[in-house]
């Protein structure tokens, strides 16, 4: 079961300062009901500032409706943005990824490809919240309208080949992402808990987001015949 958000008030979040500097990667499956709004699928934001953070944003308000990887610092020096070369359609499941490789390198992906890159230099923010379904800073904004599932946060920069594997629903463990670098795995299967120990805390819901059908192509890791979830 995925989490469903109403695009106006519902999201998941928790306070944490776990990751603040690159490499950072944000990845999830999503199905948006809107191609008219700016929507944050996953964000690391500074709760004491209006601007600092890292975002995996579904940009329906931008021409061609791309996925965007967005970074800004606490001083609001300006967003630096990588834009996928293809866009999403409403009510369709997609894989989306934002990879922040360094202060001068970030990439956005849709369905494991359509890579767009940006190399503008930007210093690091100091995020102290992780949120799904919105961007949480000193205020909460860019609410997601639709479904989100299988959220991952890495302190690792996946290669293009690894992003392609993730987009097929292959778990990062099987896609060769080092286990120690998977700092969050929120499947959103009936709860909001992180399945990876030693990473981000479990999330708390705001305004009671509901549950809906999970994307069908997820491939969970196995030990022998046992599915690990």
C-alpha positions in Angstrom: 0.0 0.0 0.0 1.4 3.4 -1.0 0.7 6.6 0.8 -1.9 9.0 -0.8 -1.5 12.8 -0.3 -4.2 15.4 -1.0 -2.0 18.1 -2.4 -2.9 20.7 0.2 -2.2 19.6 3.8 -1.0 16.0 4.1 2.6 14.9 4.4 5.0 12.7 6.5 8.0 14.1 8.3 10.4 13.8 11.2 13.2 16.0 12.7 16.7 14.8 11.8 20.1 16.3 11.0 21.5 13.0 9.6 22.6 14.2 6.1 23.6 17.8 5.2 26.3 17.5 2.5 26.8 15.6 -0.7 26.7 12.9 -1.8 23.0 12.6 -1.2 20.4 10.8 -3.4 16.6 10.9 -3.1 14.6 8.2 -4.9 10.9 7.2 -5.0 8.0 5.9 -7.0 5.2 8.3 -7.5 1.9 8.8 -9.2 0.7 12.4 -9.3 -2.9 13.5 -10.0 -1.7 16.9 -11.1 0.4 18.3 -13.9 -0.3 21.9 -12.8 1.6 22.2 -9.5 5.0 22.1 -8.1 5.2 19.1 -5.8 7.9 17.8 -3.5 8.0 14.0 -3.4 11.0 13.9 -0.9 12.8 16.8 0.7 15.5 17.5 3.3 14.7 21.0 4.6 15.9 23.5 7.2 13.0 24.1 9.7 14.5 27.4 10.8 15.0 28.9 7.3 12.8 29.7 4.3 15.2 28.3 1.7 17.7 25.7 2.7 17.5 22.1 1.5 17.6 19.3 -1.1 14.4 18.4 -3.1 13.2 15.7 -5.4 10.5 17.8 -7.0 7.8 16.9 -9.6 7.4 20.1 -11.5 3.9 20.2 -13.1 4.0 24.0 -13.1 7.1 23.9 -15.4 6.9 23.4 -19.1 7.0 19.6 -20.1 6.3 18.6 -16.4 9.9 17.4 -15.6 11.4 15.9 -12.5 13.8 18.3 -10.9 16.7 17.9 -8.4 16.9 21.2 -6.5 19.4 22.5 -4.0 19.6 25.8 -2.1 21.5 27.0 0.9 20.2 28.6 4.0 21.2 32.1 2.8 18.9 31.7 -0.2 21.7 32.2 -2.8 19.3 30.8 -5.3 18.0 27.3 -6.3 20.4 25.3 -8.5 18.3 22.9 -10.5 18.9 19.8 -12.7 15.9 19.1 -14.9 14.9 15.7 -16.5 14.7 15.7 -20.3 11.3 14.1 -20.2 8.2 14.8 -18.1 5.5 12.9 -16.2 1.8 12.4 -17.0 -1.0 12.5 -14.5 -2.3 9.3 -12.8 0.7 7.2 -14.0 3.3 5.5 -11.8 7.0 6.6 -12.4 10.3 6.2 -10.8 12.0 9.5 -9.9 15.5 10.3 -8.6 17.6 13.2 -7.6 21.3 12.7 -7.1 23.4 15.4 -5.5 27.0 14.5 -6.2 28.9 17.6 -5.0 28.5 21.4 -4.7 28.9 21.6 -8.4 27.0 18.5 -9.7 23.4 17.2 -9.5 21.2 15.1 -11.7 17.5 14.5 -12.1 16.0 11.2 -13.6 12.6 10.0 -14.7 12.1 6.3 -14.9 15.8 5.6 -14.7 16.7 7.8 -17.6 15.9 11.2 -19.2 18.9 12.5 -17.2 19.3 16.2 -16.8 22.3 17.7 -15.1 23.4 21.0 -13.5 26.8 22.2 -12.5 26.2 25.6 -10.9 28.1 25.9 -7.6 26.0 26.1 -4.4 27.1 25.7 -0.8 25.4 23.3 1.5 22.3 23.9 3.6 21.7 22.6 7.1 18.6 20.5 6.8 17.0 19.3 10.0 13.8 17.7 8.7 13.1 14.9 6.2 9.6 15.0 4.6 7.7 13.0 2.1 4.8 14.6 0.3 5.9 18.2 0.9 8.9 20.4 1.6 9.2 21.2 5.3 11.3 24.3 6.2 10.1 27.2 8.4 6.8 26.6 6.6 5.5 23.6 4.7 5.0 24.0 1.0 4.7 22.2 -2.4 2.4 19.5 -1.2 2.2 16.3 -3.4 -1.1 15.5 -4.9 -1.2 11.7 -5.5 0.6 8.5 -4.3 4.2 7.9 -3.2 5.9 4.6 -2.4 9.3 3.0 -1.9 11.3 6.1 -0.8 15.1 5.8 -0.4 17.7 8.2 0.9 21.4 7.5 0.3 24.6 9.2 1.4 25.9 7.8 -1.8 25.7 9.0 -5.5 24.3 6.1 -7.6 25.7 5.7 -11.1 23.4 6.0 -14.1 23.4 2.2 -14.3 22.3 1.9 -10.7 19.5 4.5 -11.2 18.3 2.4 -14.1 18.1 -0.7 -11.9 16.3 1.2 -9.2 13.7 2.4 -11.7 12.8 -1.2 -12.5 11.8 -1.7 -8.9 15.0 -3.5 -7.9 16.0 -2.9 -4.3 19.2 -0.9 -3.8 20.8 -3.8 -2.0 20.4 -5.8 -5.2 21.4 -2.8 -7.4 24.8 -2.7 -5.7 24.3 0.3 -3.5 26.3 -0.3 -0.3 24.0 -1.2 2.5 25.8 1.2 4.9 24.9 4.0 2.5 21.2 3.4 2.5 20.1 5.8 5.2 16.4 5.4 4.7 14.0 2.9 3.2 10.4 3.9 3.6 8.3 1.4 1.6 5.1 3.0 3.0 3.5 -0.4 3.1 0.9 0.1 5.9 3.2 2.2 8.1 5.7 5.1 7.9 8.7 3.3 9.3 12.3 3.2 8.1 13.4 -0.4 7.4 17.1 0.5 7.6 18.7 0.6 11.0 21.0 3.5 12.0 19.5 5.9 9.5 16.6 8.4 9.6 13.9 7.9 12.2 10.4 6.7 11.6 8.1 9.3 10.1 5.0 10.9 11.6 1.9 11.8 9.5 0.3 15.2 9.3 -3.4 15.6 8.4 -3.9 11.8 8.0 -2.7 10.8 4.6 -4.4 7.6 3.5 -3.2 4.4 1.9 -3.7 3.1 -1.7 -2.5 0.4 -4.0 1.3 -0.1 -4.2 3.1 0.0 -7.5 3.2 -3.5 -8.9 6.8 -3.8 -10.1 8.7 -3.7 -6.8 11.3 -6.4 -6.3 12.3 -6.9 -2.7 15.6 -8.4 -1.6 15.7 -12.0 -0.6 17.8 -14.2 1.6 17.3 -17.6 0.1 13.6 -17.8 -0.5 12.7 -15.3 2.3 11.6 -11.8 1.1 13.2 -9.1 3.3 10.9 -6.2 4.1 
